[in-house]
Amino acid sequence: MNLTWLQVIIAAVFEVGWVIGLKHATTPLEWSATVVCIIVSFYLMIQAGSKLPVGTVYAVFVGLGTAGTVISDMVIFDEPVHVGKLLLIAILLAGVIGLKLVSGEKEEQV
C-alpha cells in the first residue's frame, strides 16, 4: 500500500470522528474537535484525489467512513448489533476493496 492510500484511510477515520461529533457533540471542545476532524478528513481526501482517481478515492473514503460509523455506533453507543448490519458492512467493504483493486490507478509524478 502506498502513502496516498494511507491518506484515504486516515481521512476515513477522521470522517467517522466528525460524523459522530455532529450527532453527539455538546460542548465547545467537542464541537472544536468535530471541526478539526472535518478539516483533516477533507484535506487528506482532496490531497489523495490529486494523485489517484477521484471516483475511486471518494468511494473508498465514503465506504470506509460509513462502515466505521456504523461499527462505532454499535461499539461505543450501544446501537443494536444485527447480523444483517454486519453482513451489509462486509459487502460494502468487499466492494470498496474490489474497487480499489480493479481501478487502473496511475499516479502522477510530482
Short mmCIF file of the C-alpha atoms (twelve columns), coordinates in Angstrom:
data_MODEL
# 
_entry.id   MODEL 
# 
loop_
_atom_site.group_PDB 
_atom_site.id 
_atom_site.type_symbol 
_atom_site.label_atom_id 
_atom_site.label_alt_id 
_atom_site.label_comp_id 
_atom_site.label_asym_id 
_atom_site.label_seq_id 
_atom_site.Cartn_x 
_atom_site.Cartn_y 
_atom_site.Cartn_z 
_atom_site.pdbx_PDB_model_num 
ATOM 1   C CA . MET A 1   0.000   0.000  0.000   1 
ATOM 2   C CA . ASN A 2   1.366   3.395  -0.863  1 
ATOM 3   C CA . LEU A 3   1.167   6.519  1.254   1 
ATOM 4   C CA . THR A 4   -1.627  8.058  -0.794  1 
ATOM 5   C CA . TRP A 5   -3.973  5.175  0.034   1 
ATOM 6   C CA . LEU A 6   -2.930  5.507  3.654   1 
ATOM 7   C CA . GLN A 7   -4.101  9.144  3.442   1 
ATOM 8   C CA . VAL A 8   -7.514  7.932  2.267   1 
ATOM 9   C CA . ILE A 9   -7.771  5.502  5.193   1 
ATOM 10  C CA . ILE A 10  -6.759  8.185  7.698   1 
ATOM 11  C CA . ALA A 11  -9.258  10.586 6.092   1 
ATOM 12  C CA . ALA A 12  -11.992 7.977  6.585   1 
ATOM 13  C CA . VAL A 13  -11.061 7.615  10.266  1 
ATOM 14  C CA . PHE A 14  -11.425 11.381 10.694  1 
ATOM 15  C CA . GLU A 15  -14.727 11.200 8.799   1 
ATOM 16  C CA . VAL A 16  -16.023 8.804  11.445  1 
ATOM 17  C CA . GLY A 17  -14.919 11.334 14.068  1 
ATOM 18  C CA . TRP A 18  -16.791 14.236 12.549  1 
ATOM 19  C CA . VAL A 19  -19.946 12.245 11.837  1 
ATOM 20  C CA . ILE A 20  -20.034 11.117 15.470  1 
ATOM 21  C CA . GLY A 21  -19.292 14.688 16.534  1 
ATOM 22  C CA . LEU A 22  -22.200 16.075 14.525  1 
ATOM 23  C CA . LYS A 23  -24.547 13.740 16.363  1 
ATOM 24  C CA . HIS A 24  -23.104 13.776 19.883  1 
ATOM 25  C CA . ALA A 25  -21.105 16.998 20.403  1 
ATOM 26  C CA . THR A 26  -22.462 19.185 23.199  1 
ATOM 27  C CA . THR A 27  -19.520 21.238 24.474  1 
ATOM 28  C CA . PRO A 28  -17.337 23.806 22.694  1 
ATOM 29  C CA . LEU A 29  -14.375 21.412 22.947  1 
ATOM 30  C CA . GLU A 30  -16.351 18.595 21.316  1 
ATOM 31  C CA . TRP A 31  -17.551 20.936 18.561  1 
ATOM 32  C CA . SER A 32  -13.979 22.137 18.022  1 
ATOM 33  C CA . ALA A 33  -12.798 18.544 17.676  1 
ATOM 34  C CA . THR A 34  -15.598 17.928 15.174  1 
ATOM 35  C CA . VAL A 35  -14.488 20.900 13.066  1 
ATOM 36  C CA . VAL A 36  -10.859 19.714 13.169  1 
ATOM 37  C CA . CYS A 37  -11.980 16.252 12.026  1 
ATOM 38  C CA . ILE A 38  -13.920 17.794 9.108   1 
ATOM 39  C CA . ILE A 39  -10.924 19.841 8.005   1 
ATOM 40  C CA . VAL A 40  -8.430  16.983 8.298   1 
ATOM 41  C CA . SER A 41  -10.661 14.423 6.567   1 
ATOM 42  C CA . PHE A 42  -11.433 16.630 3.586   1 
ATOM 43  C CA . TYR A 43  -7.864  17.903 3.291   1 
ATOM 44  C CA . LEU A 44  -6.489  14.357 3.149   1 
ATOM 45  C CA . MET A 45  -9.180  13.229 0.723   1 
ATOM 46  C CA . ILE A 46  -8.525  16.186 -1.604  1 
ATOM 47  C CA . GLN A 47  -4.776  15.528 -1.475  1 
ATOM 48  C CA . ALA A 48  -5.309  11.858 -2.333  1 
ATOM 49  C CA . GLY A 49  -7.698  12.823 -5.142  1 
ATOM 50  C CA . SER A 50  -4.952  14.838 -6.789  1 
ATOM 51  C CA . LYS A 51  -2.834  11.675 -7.155  1 
ATOM 52  C CA . LEU A 52  -5.385  8.867  -7.532  1 
ATOM 53  C CA . PRO A 53  -8.647  8.512  -9.497  1 
ATOM 54  C CA . VAL A 54  -11.115 10.824 -7.772  1 
ATOM 55  C CA . GLY A 55  -14.101 8.485  -8.106  1 
ATOM 56  C CA . THR A 56  -12.229 5.611  -6.523  1 
ATOM 57  C CA . VAL A 57  -10.860 7.815  -3.724  1 
ATOM 58  C CA . TYR A 58  -14.327 9.122  -2.937  1 
ATOM 59  C CA . ALA A 59  -15.917 5.658  -2.994  1 
ATOM 60  C CA . VAL A 60  -13.255 4.236  -0.674  1 
ATOM 61  C CA . PHE A 61  -13.453 7.291  1.625   1 
ATOM 62  C CA . VAL A 62  -17.241 7.121  1.936   1 
ATOM 63  C CA . GLY A 63  -17.365 3.316  2.182   1 
ATOM 64  C CA . LEU A 64  -14.796 3.129  4.954   1 
ATOM 65  C CA . GLY A 65  -16.375 6.098  6.725   1 
ATOM 66  C CA . THR A 66  -19.818 4.532  6.558   1 
ATOM 67  C CA . ALA A 67  -18.606 1.171  7.835   1 
ATOM 68  C CA . GLY A 68  -16.595 2.861  10.586  1 
ATOM 69  C CA . THR A 69  -19.542 4.984  11.670  1 
ATOM 70  C CA . VAL A 70  -21.943 2.029  11.868  1 
ATOM 71  C CA . ILE A 71  -19.411 -0.078 13.780  1 
ATOM 72  C CA . SER A 72  -18.622 2.838  16.129  1 
ATOM 73  C CA . ASP A 73  -22.325 3.284  16.848  1 
ATOM 74  C CA . MET A 74  -22.582 -0.388 17.786  1 
ATOM 75  C CA . VAL A 75  -19.392 -0.469 19.878  1 
ATOM 76  C CA . ILE A 76  -19.410 2.948  21.563  1 
ATOM 77  C CA . PHE A 77  -23.065 3.973  21.661  1 
ATOM 78  C CA . ASP A 78  -24.726 0.578  22.205  1 
ATOM 79  C CA . GLU A 79  -26.652 0.511  18.932  1 
ATOM 80  C CA . PRO A 80  -28.219 -2.912 18.413  1 
ATOM 81  C CA . VAL A 81  -25.989 -5.389 16.588  1 
ATOM 82  C CA . HIS A 82  -27.801 -7.293 13.871  1 
ATOM 83  C CA . VAL A 83  -26.401 -9.996 11.636  1 
ATOM 84  C CA . GLY A 84  -27.915 -8.130 8.685   1 
ATOM 85  C CA . LYS A 85  -25.957 -4.971 9.506   1 
ATOM 86  C CA . LEU A 86  -22.720 -6.919 9.803   1 
ATOM 87  C CA . LEU A 87  -23.367 -8.709 6.521   1 
ATOM 88  C CA . LEU A 88  -24.093 -5.447 4.715   1 
ATOM 89  C CA . ILE A 89  -20.930 -3.860 6.156   1 
ATOM 90  C CA . ALA A 90  -18.933 -6.854 4.901   1 
ATOM 91  C CA . ILE A 91  -20.483 -6.474 1.434   1 
ATOM 92  C CA . LEU A 92  -19.724 -2.738 1.482   1 
ATOM 93  C CA . LEU A 93  -16.108 -3.330 2.452   1 
ATOM 94  C CA . ALA A 94  -15.746 -6.062 -0.184  1 
ATOM 95  C CA . GLY A 95  -16.988 -3.583 -2.782  1 
ATOM 96  C CA . VAL A 96  -14.587 -0.891 -1.600  1 
ATOM 97  C CA . ILE A 97  -11.629 -3.276 -1.618  1 
ATOM 98  C CA . GLY A 98  -12.659 -4.663 -5.000  1 
ATOM 99  C CA . LEU A 99  -12.983 -1.185 -6.465  1 
ATOM 100 C CA . LYS A 100 -9.524  -0.280 -5.242  1 
ATOM 101 C CA . LEU A 101 -8.037  -3.488 -6.651  1 
ATOM 102 C CA . VAL A 102 -9.558  -3.126 -10.117 1 
ATOM 103 C CA . SER A 103 -9.022  0.598  -10.531 1 
ATOM 104 C CA . GLY A 104 -6.248  1.230  -13.003 1 
ATOM 105 C CA . GLU A 105 -4.660  3.912  -10.902 1 
ATOM 106 C CA . LYS A 106 -1.898  5.905  -12.480 1 
ATOM 107 C CA . GLU A 107 -0.204  8.149  -10.020 1 
ATOM 108 C CA . GLU A 108 1.162   11.420 -11.307 1 
ATOM 109 C CA . GLN A 109 4.816   12.011 -10.815 1 
ATOM 110 C CA . VAL A 110 5.219   15.120 -8.689  1 
# 
